[in-house]
Amino acid sequence: MVKAIVESVLLGSEKVLENNGARLVKNCLETPDGTILYSRHRHDYAHHIDENGKTYFTDGGLDYVRCSANGDEIHHHVWNDEPFDKVREAVEWGTYGKDGNNPLSWKRLCDMTSEHIESILENVASISSLHRELFNLELKLRESEDDSSFIASYN
């Protein structure tokens, strides 16, 4: 799978997916002072002025990555063609709890209960095809008698 980094003096760095079909499952970066910036949906611009005085940002959600290119940030972008054990730790789902009255929190796919995943698959009509596929793979992994052979065969 080929992915390219395109740098721009004005816009920072933009990671562009070439026509190979891989899709982003996590778009975030870490600044030198340890601040983690997430972009979870298109045009979800997040920025931070670091302790070193430099500005860091990320944008694009799971559609594209546009981010700062200071050279000292750590990119934590994950694509669906990476090993499944890495993907399942990177994929997150926003939830307001069972009753829908709790503050928004983000749960990693690997930390969600099977019941929660099944409920999402049954009740959320707007779930993306990518999330549907990954949630089903997670359930299949959990049903597998030998988790390590499942992960190795998916990668």
Phi and psi in radians as a Rosetta constraint file:
Dihedral C 1 N 2 CA 2 C 2 CIRCULARHARMONIC -1.817 0.35
Dihedral N 2 CA 2 C 2 N 3 CIRCULARHARMONIC 2.228 0.35
Dihedral C 2 N 3 CA 3 C 3 CIRCULARHARMONIC -2.226 0.35
Dihedral N 3 CA 3 C 3 N 4 CIRCULARHARMONIC 2.550 0.35
Dihedral C 3 N 4 CA 4 C 4 CIRCULARHARMONIC -2.177 0.35
Dihedral N 4 CA 4 C 4 N 5 CIRCULARHARMONIC 2.631 0.35
Dihedral C 4 N 5 CA 5 C 5 CIRCULARHARMONIC -1.845 0.35
Dihedral N 5 CA 5 C 5 N 6 CIRCULARHARMONIC 2.180 0.35
Dihedral C 5 N 6 CA 6 C 6 CIRCULARHARMONIC -1.969 0.35
Dihedral N 6 CA 6 C 6 N 7 CIRCULARHARMONIC 2.145 0.35
Dihedral C 6 N 7 CA 7 C 7 CIRCULARHARMONIC -1.784 0.35
Dihedral N 7 CA 7 C 7 N 8 CIRCULARHARMONIC 2.490 0.35
Dihedral C 7 N 8 CA 8 C 8 CIRCULARHARMONIC -2.327 0.35
Dihedral N 8 CA 8 C 8 N 9 CIRCULARHARMONIC 2.333 0.35
Dihedral C 8 N 9 CA 9 C 9 CIRCULARHARMONIC -1.091 0.35
Dihedral N 9 CA 9 C 9 N 10 CIRCULARHARMONIC -0.652 0.35
Dihedral C 9 N 10 CA 10 C 10 CIRCULARHARMONIC -1.454 0.35
Dihedral N 10 CA 10 C 10 N 11 CIRCULARHARMONIC -0.665 0.35
Dihedral C 10 N 11 CA 11 C 11 CIRCULARHARMONIC -1.813 0.35
Dihedral N 11 CA 11 C 11 N 12 CIRCULARHARMONIC -0.046 0.35
Dihedral C 11 N 12 CA 12 C 12 CIRCULARHARMONIC 1.547 0.35
Dihedral N 12 CA 12 C 12 N 13 CIRCULARHARMONIC -2.340 0.35
Dihedral C 12 N 13 CA 13 C 13 CIRCULARHARMONIC -2.070 0.35
Dihedral N 13 CA 13 C 13 N 14 CIRCULARHARMONIC 2.403 0.35
Dihedral C 13 N 14 CA 14 C 14 CIRCULARHARMONIC -2.177 0.35
Dihedral N 14 CA 14 C 14 N 15 CIRCULARHARMONIC 2.124 0.35
Dihedral C 14 N 15 CA 15 C 15 CIRCULARHARMONIC -1.550 0.35
Dihedral N 15 CA 15 C 15 N 16 CIRCULARHARMONIC 2.122 0.35
Dihedral C 15 N 16 CA 16 C 16 CIRCULARHARMONIC -1.956 0.35
Dihedral N 16 CA 16 C 16 N 17 CIRCULARHARMONIC 2.279 0.35
Dihedral C 16 N 17 CA 17 C 17 CIRCULARHARMONIC -1.446 0.35
Dihedral N 17 CA 17 C 17 N 18 CIRCULARHARMONIC 2.142 0.35
Dihedral C 17 N 18 CA 18 C 18 CIRCULARHARMONIC -1.384 0.35
Dihedral N 18 CA 18 C 18 N 19 CIRCULARHARMONIC 2.947 0.35
Dihedral C 18 N 19 CA 19 C 19 CIRCULARHARMONIC -1.211 0.35
Dihedral N 19 CA 19 C 19 N 20 CIRCULARHARMONIC 0.998 0.35
Dihedral C 19 N 20 CA 20 C 20 CIRCULARHARMONIC -1.971 0.35
Dihedral N 20 CA 20 C 20 N 21 CIRCULARHARMONIC -0.069 0.35
Dihedral C 20 N 21 CA 21 C 21 CIRCULARHARMONIC 1.593 0.35
Dihedral N 21 CA 21 C 21 N 22 CIRCULARHARMONIC -0.122 0.35
Dihedral C 21 N 22 CA 22 C 22 CIRCULARHARMONIC -1.221 0.35
Dihedral N 22 CA 22 C 22 N 23 CIRCULARHARMONIC 2.604 0.35
Dihedral C 22 N 23 CA 23 C 23 CIRCULARHARMONIC -2.275 0.35
Dihedral N 23 CA 23 C 23 N 24 CIRCULARHARMONIC 2.566 0.35
Dihedral C 23 N 24 CA 24 C 24 CIRCULARHARMONIC -1.173 0.35
Dihedral N 24 CA 24 C 24 N 25 CIRCULARHARMONIC 2.445 0.35
Dihedral C 24 N 25 CA 25 C 25 CIRCULARHARMONIC -2.100 0.35
Dihedral N 25 CA 25 C 25 N 26 CIRCULARHARMONIC -0.212 0.35
Dihedral C 25 N 26 CA 26 C 26 CIRCULARHARMONIC -2.661 0.35
Dihedral N 26 CA 26 C 26 N 27 CIRCULARHARMONIC 2.298 0.35
Dihedral C 26 N 27 CA 27 C 27 CIRCULARHARMONIC -2.262 0.35
Dihedral N 27 CA 27 C 27 N 28 CIRCULARHARMONIC 1.709 0.35
Dihedral C 27 N 28 CA 28 C 28 CIRCULARHARMONIC -2.704 0.35
Dihedral N 28 CA 28 C 28 N 29 CIRCULARHARMONIC 2.809 0.35
Dihedral C 28 N 29 CA 29 C 29 CIRCULARHARMONIC -2.448 0.35
Dihedral N 29 CA 29 C 29 N 30 CIRCULARHARMONIC 2.794 0.35
Dihedral C 29 N 30 CA 30 C 30 CIRCULARHARMONIC -2.037 0.35
Dihedral N 30 CA 30 C 30 N 31 CIRCULARHARMONIC 2.265 0.35
Dihedral C 30 N 31 CA 31 C 31 CIRCULARHARMONIC -1.498 0.35
Dihedral N 31 CA 31 C 31 N 32 CIRCULARHARMONIC 2.886 0.35
Dihedral C 31 N 32 CA 32 C 32 CIRCULARHARMONIC -1.007 0.35
Dihedral N 32 CA 32 C 32 N 33 CIRCULARHARMONIC -0.495 0.35
Dihedral C 32 N 33 CA 33 C 33 CIRCULARHARMONIC -1.484 0.35
Dihedral N 33 CA 33 C 33 N 34 CIRCULARHARMONIC 0.097 0.35
Dihedral C 33 N 34 CA 34 C 34 CIRCULARHARMONIC 1.636 0.35
Dihedral N 34 CA 34 C 34 N 35 CIRCULARHARMONIC 0.010 0.35
Dihedral C 34 N 35 CA 35 C 35 CIRCULARHARMONIC -1.226 0.35
Dihedral N 35 CA 35 C 35 N 36 CIRCULARHARMONIC 2.308 0.35
Dihedral C 35 N 36 CA 36 C 36 CIRCULARHARMONIC -1.795 0.35
Dihedral N 36 CA 36 C 36 N 37 CIRCULARHARMONIC 2.186 0.35
Dihedral C 36 N 37 CA 37 C 37 CIRCULARHARMONIC -1.891 0.35
Dihedral N 37 CA 37 C 37 N 38 CIRCULARHARMONIC 2.167 0.35
Dihedral C 37 N 38 CA 38 C 38 CIRCULARHARMONIC -1.891 0.35
Dihedral N 38 CA 38 C 38 N 39 CIRCULARHARMONIC 2.530 0.35
Dihedral C 38 N 39 CA 39 C 39 CIRCULARHARMONIC -2.187 0.35
Dihedral N 39 CA 39 C 39 N 40 CIRCULARHARMONIC 1.981 0.35
Dihedral C 39 N 40 CA 40 C 40 CIRCULARHARMONIC -1.808 0.35
Dihedral N 40 CA 40 C 40 N 41 CIRCULARHARMONIC -0.258 0.35
Dihedral C 40 N 41 CA 41 C 41 CIRCULARHARMONIC -2.573 0.35
Dihedral N 41 CA 41 C 41 N 42 CIRCULARHARMONIC 2.844 0.35
Dihedral C 41 N 42 CA 42 C 42 CIRCULARHARMONIC -0.899 0.35
Dihedral N 42 CA 42 C 42 N 43 CIRCULARHARMONIC 2.382 0.35
Dihedral C 42 N 43 CA 43 C 43 CIRCULARHARMONIC 1.098 0.35
Dihedral N 43 CA 43 C 43 N 44 CIRCULARHARMONIC 0.430 0.35
Dihedral C 43 N 44 CA 44 C 44 CIRCULARHARMONIC -1.610 0.35
Dihedral N 44 CA 44 C 44 N 45 CIRCULARHARMONIC 1.339 0.35
Dihedral C 44 N 45 CA 45 C 45 CIRCULARHARMONIC -1.311 0.35
Dihedral N 45 CA 45 C 45 N 46 CIRCULARHARMONIC 2.196 0.35
Dihedral C 45 N 46 CA 46 C 46 CIRCULARHARMONIC -2.191 0.35
Dihedral N 46 CA 46 C 46 N 47 CIRCULARHARMONIC 2.365 0.35
Dihedral C 46 N 47 CA 47 C 47 CIRCULARHARMONIC -2.450 0.35
Dihedral N 47 CA 47 C 47 N 48 CIRCULARHARMONIC 2.862 0.35
Dihedral C 47 N 48 CA 48 C 48 CIRCULARHARMONIC -2.727 0.35
Dihedral N 48 CA 48 C 48 N 49 CIRCULARHARMONIC 2.351 0.35
Dihedral C 48 N 49 CA 49 C 49 CIRCULARHARMONIC -1.628 0.35
Dihedral N 49 CA 49 C 49 N 50 CIRCULARHARMONIC 1.989 0.35
Dihedral C 49 N 50 CA 50 C 50 CIRCULARHARMONIC -1.280 0.35
Dihedral N 50 CA 50 C 50 N 51 CIRCULARHARMONIC 2.873 0.35
Dihedral C 50 N 51 CA 51 C 51 CIRCULARHARMONIC -1.001 0.35
Dihedral N 51 CA 51 C 51 N 52 CIRCULARHARMONIC -0.434 0.35
Dihedral C 51 N 52 CA 52 C 52 CIRCULARHARMONIC -1.426 0.35
Dihedral N 52 CA 52 C 52 N 53 CIRCULARHARMONIC -0.011 0.35
Dihedral C 52 N 53 CA 53 C 53 CIRCULARHARMONIC 1.573 0.35
Dihedral N 53 CA 53 C 53 N 54 CIRCULARHARMONIC -0.146 0.35
Dihedral C 53 N 54 CA 54 C 54 CIRCULARHARMONIC -1.483 0.35
Dihedral N 54 CA 54 C 54 N 55 CIRCULARHARMONIC 2.628 0.35
Dihedral C 54 N 55 CA 55 C 55 CIRCULARHARMONIC -1.668 0.35
Dihedral N 55 CA 55 C 55 N 56 CIRCULARHARMONIC 2.348 0.35
Dihedral C 55 N 56 CA 56 C 56 CIRCULARHARMONIC -2.132 0.35
Dihedral N 56 CA 56 C 56 N 57 CIRCULARHARMONIC 2.538 0.35
Dihedral C 56 N 57 CA 57 C 57 CIRCULARHARMONIC -2.675 0.35
Dihedral N 57 CA 57 C 57 N 58 CIRCULARHARMONIC 2.806 0.35
Dihedral C 57 N 58 CA 58 C 58 CIRCULARHARMONIC -2.539 0.35
Dihedral N 58 CA 58 C 58 N 59 CIRCULARHARMONIC 2.701 0.35
Dihedral C 58 N 59 CA 59 C 59 CIRCULARHARMONIC -2.753 0.35
Dihedral N 59 CA 59 C 59 N 60 CIRCULARHARMONIC 2.822 0.35
Dihedral C 59 N 60 CA 60 C 60 CIRCULARHARMONIC 1.911 0.35
Dihedral N 60 CA 60 C 60 N 61 CIRCULARHARMONIC -0.216 0.35
Dihedral C 60 N 61 CA 61 C 61 CIRCULARHARMONIC 1.014 0.35
Dihedral N 61 CA 61 C 61 N 62 CIRCULARHARMONIC -2.322 0.35
Dihedral C 61 N 62 CA 62 C 62 CIRCULARHARMONIC -1.728 0.35
Dihedral N 62 CA 62 C 62 N 63 CIRCULARHARMONIC 0.151 0.35
Dihedral C 62 N 63 CA 63 C 63 CIRCULARHARMONIC -1.600 0.35
Dihedral N 63 CA 63 C 63 N 64 CIRCULARHARMONIC -0.626 0.35
Dihedral C 63 N 64 CA 64 C 64 CIRCULARHARMONIC -2.867 0.35
Dihedral N 64 CA 64 C 64 N 65 CIRCULARHARMONIC 2.908 0.35
Dihedral C 64 N 65 CA 65 C 65 CIRCULARHARMONIC -2.085 0.35
Dihedral N 65 CA 65 C 65 N 66 CIRCULARHARMONIC 2.111 0.35
Dihedral C 65 N 66 CA 66 C 66 CIRCULARHARMONIC -2.160 0.35
Dihedral N 66 CA 66 C 66 N 67 CIRCULARHARMONIC 2.141 0.35
Dihedral C 66 N 67 CA 67 C 67 CIRCULARHARMONIC -2.621 0.35
Dihedral N 67 CA 67 C 67 N 68 CIRCULARHARMONIC 2.895 0.35
Dihedral C 67 N 68 CA 68 C 68 CIRCULARHARMONIC -1.129 0.35
Dihedral N 68 CA 68 C 68 N 69 CIRCULARHARMONIC 2.727 0.35
Dihedral C 68 N 69 CA 69 C 69 CIRCULARHARMONIC -2.331 0.35
Dihedral N 69 CA 69 C 69 N 70 CIRCULARHARMONIC 1.006 0.35
Dihedral C 69 N 70 CA 70 C 70 CIRCULARHARMONIC -1.316 0.35
Dihedral N 70 CA 70 C 70 N 71 CIRCULARHARMONIC -0.382 0.35
Dihedral C 70 N 71 CA 71 C 71 CIRCULARHARMONIC 1.675 0.35
Dihedral N 71 CA 71 C 71 N 72 CIRCULARHARMONIC -0.185 0.35
Dihedral C 71 N 72 CA 72 C 72 CIRCULARHARMONIC -2.029 0.35
Dihedral N 72 CA 72 C 72 N 73 CIRCULARHARMONIC 0.120 0.35
Dihedral C 72 N 73 CA 73 C 73 CIRCULARHARMONIC -1.488 0.35
Dihedral N 73 CA 73 C 73 N 74 CIRCULARHARMONIC 2.779 0.35
Dihedral C 73 N 74 CA 74 C 74 CIRCULARHARMONIC -1.936 0.35
Dihedral N 74 CA 74 C 74 N 75 CIRCULARHARMONIC 2.156 0.35
Dihedral C 74 N 75 CA 75 C 75 CIRCULARHARMONIC -1.546 0.35
Dihedral N 75 CA 75 C 75 N 76 CIRCULARHARMONIC 2.259 0.35
Dihedral C 75 N 76 CA 76 C 76 CIRCULARHARMONIC -2.018 0.35
Dihedral N 76 CA 76 C 76 N 77 CIRCULARHARMONIC 0.695 0.35
Dihedral C 76 N 77 CA 77 C 77 CIRCULARHARMONIC -1.338 0.35
Dihedral N 77 CA 77 C 77 N 78 CIRCULARHARMONIC 2.409 0.35
Dihedral C 77 N 78 CA 78 C 78 CIRCULARHARMONIC -2.265 0.35
Dihedral N 78 CA 78 C 78 N 79 CIRCULARHARMONIC 2.416 0.35
Dihedral C 78 N 79 CA 79 C 79 CIRCULARHARMONIC -2.002 0.35
Dihedral N 79 CA 79 C 79 N 80 CIRCULARHARMONIC 2.691 0.35
Dihedral C 79 N 80 CA 80 C 80 CIRCULARHARMONIC -1.215 0.35
Dihedral N 80 CA 80 C 80 N 81 CIRCULARHARMONIC -0.187 0.35
Dihedral C 80 N 81 CA 81 C 81 CIRCULARHARMONIC -1.607 0.35
Dihedral N 81 CA 81 C 81 N 82 CIRCULARHARMONIC 0.092 0.35
Dihedral C 81 N 82 CA 82 C 82 CIRCULARHARMONIC -1.445 0.35
Dihedral N 82 CA 82 C 82 N 83 CIRCULARHARMONIC 2.957 0.35
Dihedral C 82 N 83 CA 83 C 83 CIRCULARHARMONIC -0.932 0.35
Dihedral N 83 CA 83 C 83 N 84 CIRCULARHARMONIC 2.420 0.35
Dihedral C 83 N 84 CA 84 C 84 CIRCULARHARMONIC -1.072 0.35
Dihedral N 84 CA 84 C 84 N 85 CIRCULARHARMONIC -0.558 0.35
Dihedral C 84 N 85 CA 85 C 85 CIRCULARHARMONIC -1.122 0.35
Dihedral N 85 CA 85 C 85 N 86 CIRCULARHARMONIC -0.534 0.35
Dihedral C 85 N 86 CA 86 C 86 CIRCULARHARMONIC -1.338 0.35
Dihedral N 86 CA 86 C 86 N 87 CIRCULARHARMONIC -0.710 0.35
Dihedral C 86 N 87 CA 87 C 87 CIRCULARHARMONIC -1.091 0.35
Dihedral N 87 CA 87 C 87 N 88 CIRCULARHARMONIC -0.812 0.35
Dihedral C 87 N 88 CA 88 C 88 CIRCULARHARMONIC -1.147 0.35
Dihedral N 88 CA 88 C 88 N 89 CIRCULARHARMONIC -0.415 0.35
Dihedral C 88 N 89 CA 89 C 89 CIRCULARHARMONIC -1.463 0.35
Dihedral N 89 CA 89 C 89 N 90 CIRCULARHARMONIC -0.352 0.35
Dihedral C 89 N 90 CA 90 C 90 CIRCULARHARMONIC -1.614 0.35
Dihedral N 90 CA 90 C 90 N 91 CIRCULARHARMONIC -0.594 0.35
Dihedral C 90 N 91 CA 91 C 91 CIRCULARHARMONIC -1.172 0.35
Dihedral N 91 CA 91 C 91 N 92 CIRCULARHARMONIC 2.299 0.35
Dihedral C 91 N 92 CA 92 C 92 CIRCULARHARMONIC -2.197 0.35
Dihedral N 92 CA 92 C 92 N 93 CIRCULARHARMONIC 2.658 0.35
Dihedral C 92 N 93 CA 93 C 93 CIRCULARHARMONIC -2.263 0.35
Dihedral N 93 CA 93 C 93 N 94 CIRCULARHARMONIC 2.232 0.35
Dihedral C 93 N 94 CA 94 C 94 CIRCULARHARMONIC -1.386 0.35
Dihedral N 94 CA 94 C 94 N 95 CIRCULARHARMONIC 2.337 0.35
Dihedral C 94 N 95 CA 95 C 95 CIRCULARHARMONIC -2.433 0.35
Dihedral N 95 CA 95 C 95 N 96 CIRCULARHARMONIC 2.553 0.35
Dihedral C 95 N 96 CA 96 C 96 CIRCULARHARMONIC -1.849 0.35
Dihedral N 96 CA 96 C 96 N 97 CIRCULARHARMONIC 0.293 0.35
Dihedral C 96 N 97 CA 97 C 97 CIRCULARHARMONIC 1.509 0.35
Dihedral N 97 CA 97 C 97 N 98 CIRCULARHARMONIC 2.994 0.35
Dihedral C 97 N 98 CA 98 C 98 CIRCULARHARMONIC -1.013 0.35
Dihedral N 98 CA 98 C 98 N 99 CIRCULARHARMONIC -0.714 0.35
Dihedral C 98 N 99 CA 99 C 99 CIRCULARHARMONIC -1.523 0.35
Dihedral N 99 CA 99 C 99 N 100 CIRCULARHARMONIC -0.155 0.35
Dihedral C 99 N 100 CA 100 C 100 CIRCULARHARMONIC 1.363 0.35
Dihedral N 100 CA 100 C 100 N 101 CIRCULARHARMONIC 0.141 0.35
Dihedral C 100 N 101 CA 101 C 101 CIRCULARHARMONIC -1.856 0.35
Dihedral N 101 CA 101 C 101 N 102 CIRCULARHARMONIC 0.005 0.35
Dihedral C 101 N 102 CA 102 C 102 CIRCULARHARMONIC -1.535 0.35
Dihedral N 102 CA 102 C 102 N 103 CIRCULARHARMONIC 2.821 0.35
Dihedral C 102 N 103 CA 103 C 103 CIRCULARHARMONIC -1.109 0.35
Dihedral N 103 CA 103 C 103 N 104 CIRCULARHARMONIC 2.643 0.35
Dihedral C 103 N 104 CA 104 C 104 CIRCULARHARMONIC -1.036 0.35
Dihedral N 104 CA 104 C 104 N 105 CIRCULARHARMONIC 2.279 0.35
Dihedral C 104 N 105 CA 105 C 105 CIRCULARHARMONIC -2.358 0.35
Dihedral N 105 CA 105 C 105 N 106 CIRCULARHARMONIC 2.732 0.35
Dihedral C 105 N 106 CA 106 C 106 CIRCULARHARMONIC -1.925 0.35
Dihedral N 106 CA 106 C 106 N 107 CIRCULARHARMONIC 2.244 0.35
Dihedral C 106 N 107 CA 107 C 107 CIRCULARHARMONIC -1.994 0.35
Dihedral N 107 CA 107 C 107 N 108 CIRCULARHARMONIC 2.315 0.35
Dihedral C 107 N 108 CA 108 C 108 CIRCULARHARMONIC -1.273 0.35
Dihedral N 108 CA 108 C 108 N 109 CIRCULARHARMONIC 2.543 0.35
Dihedral C 108 N 109 CA 109 C 109 CIRCULARHARMONIC -0.961 0.35
Dihedral N 109 CA 109 C 109 N 110 CIRCULARHARMONIC -0.754 0.35
Dihedral C 109 N 110 CA 110 C 110 CIRCULARHARMONIC -1.155 0.35
Dihedral N 110 CA 110 C 110 N 111 CIRCULARHARMONIC -0.328 0.35
Dihedral C 110 N 111 CA 111 C 111 CIRCULARHARMONIC -1.723 0.35
Dihedral N 111 CA 111 C 111 N 112 CIRCULARHARMONIC -0.140 0.35
Dihedral C 111 N 112 CA 112 C 112 CIRCULARHARMONIC -1.344 0.35
Dihedral N 112 CA 112 C 112 N 113 CIRCULARHARMONIC 2.601 0.35
Dihedral C 112 N 113 CA 113 C 113 CIRCULARHARMONIC -1.321 0.35
Dihedral N 113 CA 113 C 113 N 114 CIRCULARHARMONIC 2.718 0.35
Dihedral C 113 N 114 CA 114 C 114 CIRCULARHARMONIC -1.059 0.35
Dihedral N 114 CA 114 C 114 N 115 CIRCULARHARMONIC -0.653 0.35
Dihedral C 114 N 115 CA 115 C 115 CIRCULARHARMONIC -1.050 0.35
Dihedral N 115 CA 115 C 115 N 116 CIRCULARHARMONIC -0.731 0.35
Dihedral C 115 N 116 CA 116 C 116 CIRCULARHARMONIC -1.128 0.35
Dihedral N 116 CA 116 C 116 N 117 CIRCULARHARMONIC -0.800 0.35
Dihedral C 116 N 117 CA 117 C 117 CIRCULARHARMONIC -1.062 0.35
Dihedral N 117 CA 117 C 117 N 118 CIRCULARHARMONIC -0.806 0.35
Dihedral C 117 N 118 CA 118 C 118 CIRCULARHARMONIC -1.088 0.35
Dihedral N 118 CA 118 C 118 N 119 CIRCULARHARMONIC -0.684 0.35
Dihedral C 118 N 119 CA 119 C 119 CIRCULARHARMONIC -1.105 0.35
Dihedral N 119 CA 119 C 119 N 120 CIRCULARHARMONIC -0.731 0.35
Dihedral C 119 N 120 CA 120 C 120 CIRCULARHARMONIC -1.089 0.35
Dihedral N 120 CA 120 C 120 N 121 CIRCULARHARMONIC -0.828 0.35
Dihedral C 120 N 121 CA 121 C 121 CIRCULARHARMONIC -1.063 0.35
Dihedral N 121 CA 121 C 121 N 122 CIRCULARHARMONIC -0.615 0.35
Dihedral C 121 N 122 CA 122 C 122 CIRCULARHARMONIC -1.366 0.35
Dihedral N 122 CA 122 C 122 N 123 CIRCULARHARMONIC -0.650 0.35
Dihedral C 122 N 123 CA 123 C 123 CIRCULARHARMONIC -1.938 0.35
Dihedral N 123 CA 123 C 123 N 124 CIRCULARHARMONIC -0.210 0.35
Dihedral C 123 N 124 CA 124 C 124 CIRCULARHARMONIC -1.823 0.35
Dihedral N 124 CA 124 C 124 N 125 CIRCULARHARMONIC 1.677 0.35
Dihedral C 124 N 125 CA 125 C 125 CIRCULARHARMONIC -1.149 0.35
Dihedral N 125 CA 125 C 125 N 126 CIRCULARHARMONIC -0.487 0.35
Dihedral C 125 N 126 CA 126 C 126 CIRCULARHARMONIC -1.530 0.35
Dihedral N 126 CA 126 C 126 N 127 CIRCULARHARMONIC 0.121 0.35
Dihedral C 126 N 127 CA 127 C 127 CIRCULARHARMONIC -1.053 0.35
Dihedral N 127 CA 127 C 127 N 128 CIRCULARHARMONIC 2.396 0.35
Dihedral C 127 N 128 CA 128 C 128 CIRCULARHARMONIC -1.188 0.35
Dihedral N 128 CA 128 C 128 N 129 CIRCULARHARMONIC 2.719 0.35
Dihedral C 128 N 129 CA 129 C 129 CIRCULARHARMONIC -1.096 0.35
Dihedral N 129 CA 129 C 129 N 130 CIRCULARHARMONIC -0.577 0.35
Dihedral C 129 N 130 CA 130 C 130 CIRCULARHARMONIC -1.129 0.35
Dihedral N 130 CA 130 C 130 N 131 CIRCULARHARMONIC -0.854 0.35
Dihedral C 130 N 131 CA 131 C 131 CIRCULARHARMONIC -1.117 0.35
Dihedral N 131 CA 131 C 131 N 132 CIRCULARHARMONIC -0.687 0.35
Dihedral C 131 N 132 CA 132 C 132 CIRCULARHARMONIC -1.025 0.35
Dihedral N 132 CA 132 C 132 N 133 CIRCULARHARMONIC -0.812 0.35
Dihedral C 132 N 133 CA 133 C 133 CIRCULARHARMONIC -1.082 0.35
Dihedral N 133 CA 133 C 133 N 134 CIRCULARHARMONIC -0.806 0.35
Dihedral C 133 N 134 CA 134 C 134 CIRCULARHARMONIC -1.195 0.35
Dihedral N 134 CA 134 C 134 N 135 CIRCULARHARMONIC -0.656 0.35
Dihedral C 134 N 135 CA 135 C 135 CIRCULARHARMONIC -1.132 0.35
Dihedral N 135 CA 135 C 135 N 136 CIRCULARHARMONIC -0.718 0.35
Dihedral C 135 N 136 CA 136 C 136 CIRCULARHARMONIC -1.135 0.35
Dihedral N 136 CA 136 C 136 N 137 CIRCULARHARMONIC -0.673 0.35
Dihedral C 136 N 137 CA 137 C 137 CIRCULARHARMONIC -1.115 0.35
Dihedral N 137 CA 137 C 137 N 138 CIRCULARHARMONIC -0.678 0.35
Dihedral C 137 N 138 CA 138 C 138 CIRCULARHARMONIC -1.092 0.35
Dihedral N 138 CA 138 C 138 N 139 CIRCULARHARMONIC -0.769 0.35
Dihedral C 138 N 139 CA 139 C 139 CIRCULARHARMONIC -1.115 0.35
Dihedral N 139 CA 139 C 139 N 140 CIRCULARHARMONIC -0.692 0.35
Dihedral C 139 N 140 CA 140 C 140 CIRCULARHARMONIC -1.119 0.35
Dihedral N 140 CA 140 C 140 N 141 CIRCULARHARMONIC -0.703 0.35
Dihedral C 140 N 141 CA 141 C 141 CIRCULARHARMONIC -1.039 0.35
Dihedral N 141 CA 141 C 141 N 142 CIRCULARHARMONIC -0.780 0.35
Dihedral C 141 N 142 CA 142 C 142 CIRCULARHARMONIC -1.166 0.35
Dihedral N 142 CA 142 C 142 N 143 CIRCULARHARMONIC -0.528 0.35
Dihedral C 142 N 143 CA 143 C 143 CIRCULARHARMONIC -1.374 0.35
Dihedral N 143 CA 143 C 143 N 144 CIRCULARHARMONIC -0.360 0.35
Dihedral C 143 N 144 CA 144 C 144 CIRCULARHARMONIC -1.163 0.35
Dihedral N 144 CA 144 C 144 N 145 CIRCULARHARMONIC 2.441 0.35
Dihedral C 144 N 145 CA 145 C 145 CIRCULARHARMONIC -1.285 0.35
Dihedral N 145 CA 145 C 145 N 146 CIRCULARHARMONIC -0.518 0.35
Dihedral C 145 N 146 CA 146 C 146 CIRCULARHARMONIC -2.154 0.35
Dihedral N 146 CA 146 C 146 N 147 CIRCULARHARMONIC 1.569 0.35
Dihedral C 146 N 147 CA 147 C 147 CIRCULARHARMONIC -0.977 0.35
Dihedral N 147 CA 147 C 147 N 148 CIRCULARHARMONIC -0.695 0.35
Dihedral C 147 N 148 CA 148 C 148 CIRCULARHARMONIC -1.168 0.35
Dihedral N 148 CA 148 C 148 N 149 CIRCULARHARMONIC -0.621 0.35
Dihedral C 148 N 149 CA 149 C 149 CIRCULARHARMONIC -1.255 0.35
Dihedral N 149 CA 149 C 149 N 150 CIRCULARHARMONIC -0.550 0.35
Dihedral C 149 N 150 CA 150 C 150 CIRCULARHARMONIC -1.139 0.35
Dihedral N 150 CA 150 C 150 N 151 CIRCULARHARMONIC -0.853 0.35
Dihedral C 150 N 151 CA 151 C 151 CIRCULARHARMONIC -1.080 0.35
Dihedral N 151 CA 151 C 151 N 152 CIRCULARHARMONIC -0.764 0.35
Dihedral C 151 N 152 CA 152 C 152 CIRCULARHARMONIC -1.102 0.35
Dihedral N 152 CA 152 C 152 N 153 CIRCULARHARMONIC -0.655 0.35
Dihedral C 152 N 153 CA 153 C 153 CIRCULARHARMONIC -1.298 0.35
Dihedral N 153 CA 153 C 153 N 154 CIRCULARHARMONIC -0.497 0.35
Dihedral C 153 N 154 CA 154 C 154 CIRCULARHARMONIC -1.312 0.35
Dihedral N 154 CA 154 C 154 N 155 CIRCULARHARMONIC -0.614 0.35
